Amino acid sequence: MIVIINPNSTESMTAAILATARKAAPDAMIEAWTSHDGPPAIQGPEDGEACIPPLLKLVERASRAGARLIVIACADDTGLTEARTLATCPVIGIGQAAYHLAALAGPRFSVITTLPVSTPVLEDNIASYGLAGQLAKIRASGVPVLALETDRDASTEQVLATIRHAQAEDDIQSVVLGCAGMSHVPQAAGPDITVRMIDGVKAAVQIGALL
């Protein structure tokens, strides 16, 4: 069983994450859990810190339930280090999975995130994974996390516009979608977007299925 933990308390986002994961790995047994005591969205270090205690309780619960893989469904890879000390199975962050897949797919990648407050966290994570040399740029789309749920059409177009800028200016082969709520974006892209789009939820479950 793969257990995906959404560290925020927005259940509609958990449902979308689960749908993406099951489509990506249809033969796997996958559950998705919502951290009901977490913040509604994770935007920056303060939200990240607030979500860690309830997230770790769910990690312990998933480990006791016999999960063979735990996925933390936040592109900030919130609580990943702490979760690995608790779990008896591998724990993967969706940011971690996506960055490594992008690094394998080509020499350079950019990241499309939500708000500028998220950029320092992502930069630090990418550096800690040893991939800073392949990062072209982290671009904030200006879309709040919850707008990806509540105003999907406008927020999707804003993310796609940011991807177009990255494609034109960053000399990259891939863009990483830097939010679990962006899983639907590739399906909305037109033929003008030719750069590879890497979704962390899909990347994590597909990598995890090999473990």
Secondary structure, DSSP 8 states (H G I E B T S, - for coil): -EEEEESSS-HHHHHHHHHHHHHHSTTS-EEEEE-TTS-SS--SHHHHHHHHHHHHHHHHHHHHTT-SEEEE--TT-TTHHHHHHH-SS-EEEHHHHHHHHHHHH-S-EEEEESSGGGHHHHHHHHHHTT-GGGEEEEEE----TTHHHHSHHHHHHHHHHHHHHHHHHS--SEEEE-SGGGTTHHHH--TT--SEEEEHHHHHHHHHTT-
